[in-house]
Amino acid sequence: MSSSDAPRIALCAAGRRLLEADLIAAAEGNLSARLPGGTFLVTPSGVSKATLQPGDLLEIDATGRVVSGAGRPSTELPMHLAAYAARPDAAALVHAHPVTAVGFTIAGIPWPGDLVPEAAVTLGPVAVAPFAVPGTAEVPASLAPFLAGHDVLLLSRHGALCLGRTVDEAVWRMELLERVARMALVARALGRCEPLPAAAVEAVLRAAGKAPRGGSGR
């Protein structure tokens, strides 16, 4: 197995998981992974991410030039490259369209925050970026102020971007983002949706062996 085989397999499996979880539909979404040599794997444009095979993925360099593979890279490639440049610790990115989470941005309702312990530990603070036209330079520009301090970003009226140290971690964050959004929707329907107090969040982070959040934003 070559150094790129494992991430290729992981990205294809992630595409299937996203569709099965109703986080993407049709040809929506895009995924990528950083390779050891400084290049990246990215999903091609205009195809279902649930039917991808390892050989369908494109290898690109840091300028966006295709090194190997057929087809066009995702139209959101500039967003991926900007995120990798801002976050050297990120090894994988997942962009999807979680219905409930995006619904909060359409309704103009602020993200509800750390509702449950796993949100504080796995998601961290969730940034909400202003609307930007998909597939344009507006998208990475809208995310730029938030990338350094957030692993999970909501793109208003568009979707979400989750960063991870592995493909699985990025997908887990996307799945949990939508789950927390659904919890918030249910809580609001029942009459009240309150985040965990800051002291409780810090206690949860300590218990999980995470650094205190303080004022760092992450």
N, C-alpha and C positions, 0 to 999 in steps of 0.2 A: 504493500500500500504506500503510495507517494504521500508527500506532506500535504497535498491538496485534496486527497481522496476523502479523508474524514470530514472536513468541513463541507465538502460537496454533498456527502450523504446526509449530514446534519441539516443543511439548508433545504434539501428536498423533503426530508421528514418534517421540517418546520412548516413548509408550505402546506403539506397535507393537514397538519394539526390546526393551522390557522383557518382553513376552510371548514374543517369538521367542527370547530368551535364558533363558527359563524362570525369570525373576525375579518374575513374577506369574502368576496364573491366575484364571479366572472374572472377578469384578468387583474383585479385589484391587488394592491400591495406590492412590496418589494423587500428583498432581504439581501444581506451581504455579510461577508466575513473577511477579516484581515489574515493574510498569509505571512508566514515567517520571512519571506524574502522582500517584503515591502510592497507587494501587490495585493490585490483584493479580488474576491469572487463576488459577483453580483448577478441577480436574476435578470433575464432578458425582458424586454418590453413586449406587452401585448399578448402574453400567454398566461394560462391558468397556473398559479403557483402550486396547485395540488397535483398537477400531472408532470411536474418537472423531473427529469432524469439528471444524474450527475453531469453527464456530458453536455447538457443544455446550458449550464452556467458559463458566464463569461469571466475571464480573468482580465483585469484592467490595472493600469499603473496609477500613480497618485495624481496624474494630470487628466485621467479619464480615458486615456488611449487604450483600445482593446489590444491585449497582448495575445490572447488566444480565445477561440470560440467563435461561433457564427451568430449573426443577429445583432440587434441593437441593445445596448444596456438600458436599464430602466430610465425613464424620463426624470426620475428623482435622484439620479446619480449625483448631481452637485450637492444635494442634501447629505448623502452618505459620505462623500469626500470631506465636506466641511465638518461633519461630526467626528470623523476619524482624526482630522487635523487638530481639532479642539480637544480631543480626548484620547491621548496615546494609550490609556488603559483599556479602551474599548476594543474588543476583538470581534464583535458581531453587532449588527443592527437589524431591527425588524420594524418595518412600517406597515401598518394595517389600518382598517377602518372599523374600530369597535363601535357598534351602533349606540349603545347607551352612553358611553363616555363622550362620544362626539355630540350626542343629543344635548348634553349639558351645555356645550359651547353654542349650539344652535339656539337654545333657550336663553342664553345669556346668564346662566346660573354659574357662579364661581365653583371651582372644583371643591368638593366637600372636605378634603384634607384627610388626616389619619383617622379613619373611622374605627379600624380594627388593628390589632397588633401587627398582623402580617403586612398590612399596608405600610406601616412605619418602617418595618425591617426590609421588605423586599422592594417597595416602590420608592420610598423616600419622598421628599417634597415633589409634587407634580407641577411642572410649569405649564402655563397655557399661553401659547404664542398667538399673536394676532393673525387674522386671516391673510393668506398670501395665495396668489394664483398658482395652482399645482403645476409642476413641471417647469417653473420659471426660477430665475435667480432670486425672486422674492422669498421663496421658501427658506433657503439657507440663511438669508439675511434676517428673516423673522425669528429664526431659532438661535442666531448667534449670541444674543445676550444671555441665553439660558443653558447652553450646552456644557459649559465648564462646571456648573453646579447641579445638574440634574441628570438622572438616568432615565427618566420618563418625561416625555413632553407631549402635550396635546396640541394639535394643530387645529385652530378654530375652523369649524365647518368643513373639515378635511379628514383628519385621521389622528394617528398617534405614532410617535417614534420611541422605541425602547432600545437602550444600549445594554450590552452585557459583556462579561468576560468570556462567555461562551454563547453559542447559538441558543442552547437550552435556556440559559439565564435570561436572554433577551425575550424569548417566547414566553417564559414564565411571567415576566413582568407585564407583557401585553395581556395575557390571560387574566392576571390578577387585577390589572387596571379595569378591565371590563366588569369583573366580578364585584369590585368595590363600587363601581358606578351603579350596578344593579342593586347592591345593598342600599346605596344612598337613595335610589329611586323608590325602593320599598319603604324605607324609613320616612321619606318625605310624604308618601301616600298615607302612612300611618299617623303622621302628624308632627314628627320632630326628627331632625337629622343633625346631631351634634358631634363634632370630632372629639377625639381623645384630648384631654388637657395636656398642655406642654410637659408637665411634670410626669405624667403617665407615659408619654412618648419617650422621654429620656430614660425612664425606668425600663421600658420594653427594650430599648436599644442596648442598655447595659446588660440586661439578662440574655440578650442574643449575642453578646460579645462584640457589639458594634460601637464605633466611636460616638460620643455624644454629638448631637446635631448642633447645639449652640447657635451661633449666628453664621455658620459657614454655608448654609443652604443645602448641604448634602449630608 
